[in-house]
Amino acid sequence: MITGFSILGVEGKIESSEALAKQRFPKFNIDIDKVAAEGAKLRIGYSFTADYLDSDAKDAKSVGTIKLKGAVEVSDSKDTITSIVDNWTKTRRLPANMEEEILNGLNFRCGATGTLVAYSLGLIPPIVISSIKIQEQHK
């Protein structure tokens, strides 16, 4: 069960005010950077990035970037936490239902916080309305 989301760092920048007129809707990336056990809690470090470019071309130039870093806290039994950390170490994957819940929560929270940063910089708000669906790969 997710017991907390925290944003521990915020960074936003634009290349120039003139470039803002050419910005496109941002390209997003949410990375799970670290998974660690802290007793009966799981701490999952993440990075959220919204990159703004001046076109959709391969050689597009950067207009600006918004980056957020933080952690998600999950409570569960010590055995479950140990199993998740062991699996993460081997595969760099979380259980699909947990990963889906975390990514959707981060998408919402980082989009909302990123909107405040975007507004201050003159960038398009980094909001994605759709939810993320994880499908497990069968081997």
N, C-alpha and C positions, 0 to 999 in steps of 0.2 A: 504494500500500500504506500502510495506517495504521501509523504508527510510534510514536504516543503520544497519550494523552488526559491532560489536566491540568485540575484544578479550581482556579481562582485566587481565587475568592471565594464565601463562603457566608453567607446571611442567612436567618434564621428569626424569625418573630414570631407571637404570638397577640394577639387583641384583648382577651380577658379569659378567666380560667379558667372562669367561668360559661358562656361560649359554647361551650366544648369539648364539652359534653353534646349539643349540637345539630349538631355537625359532620357533613358528608357526605363521601363519598369525594372526593378532590381532583380538580379539573379541571387538566389538564396542558397545557403549551405548551413546545415546544423551538424556539427561533429560531436560525437561522444569521445572525449579526450582521455578520460580516466575513470576507472571503476575500482573502488576500494571498500573493504569492510571496515566498519568502525563499531565493533560489538554487534548488537542486533540491528544495526543500521547499515545501509548501503549508501555510499556517497558517490554520485556520478557527476564528474566534471564535464562541462560542455562549452562549445564555442558556437555562436551564431554570427553569420556574416551576410550582409546584404551589399552586393557590389553593383554600382550604378555605372553604366557604360553609355557612350554617345551613339551607338548603333548596335545592330545585331550581327554585324560583320565579324569575321574571325580576327581582324586587326583593329577592333574597336578600342577607343581610348577611354581611360577611366575618367568618370565625372566625379565620383565620390564613393565613400565606403562607410558603413555602419557596422561596428563589431561589438558584441556583447559576450561576456564570459561569466560563468557562474557554476552553480551546483544544484543538483536535485538530490533530495534525501528520501530514501525508501526504507520503511520498517518491515521486517519479516522475521521469521525464525532464524536462529544462528545457522542452522543446517542449510536452509534455503539460501541465505546470504553467501555462505561458503561455496555452495554449488554454483551460484551465479558468477562469483568472482573467478572460480576455477574455469568455468566455461568461457568467460570473457578473456582470460589469459590465453586460452587455446584458440579461440575462434574470432575474438573481437566482436562478438555479438551478444546481445541481451536476449532473454526470452521474448518472442515476438509480441505477446500481449503487453508486456511491460514496455518494450521499446516503442510500440505504437502509442501507448498512453503518455509516455515521456515526450516523444516527438510532437504530439498534438498539443500537449501542455506548453512546451517550449515555443512552438509555433505561435500560439496565442499570446503568451506572456512577452516574448521577445518582439513580436509584431507590435503589441501595444506600447511597450517601452521605446522601441525603435521609431514609432510614429512621432513621439515627442522629440527625439533627436532629429529626425528627418525634418520636422516642421522648423526647428531652429536653424537648420542648414539650407532650407529651400529644396529639399529632396522629396521625391514621391514617397508616401508612407509605405513601409515594407510589410503590408498586410496581405496574407493569403487566407481566403475564406474557407477553402476546402480542407477536409481532414485527411490525414495520412493513414494509409492502410498498409500494414506489413503482411506479406505472405511468406510463410516458411518455405524454403526450398526443400524439395524431396530428393533424396539421393538414390 
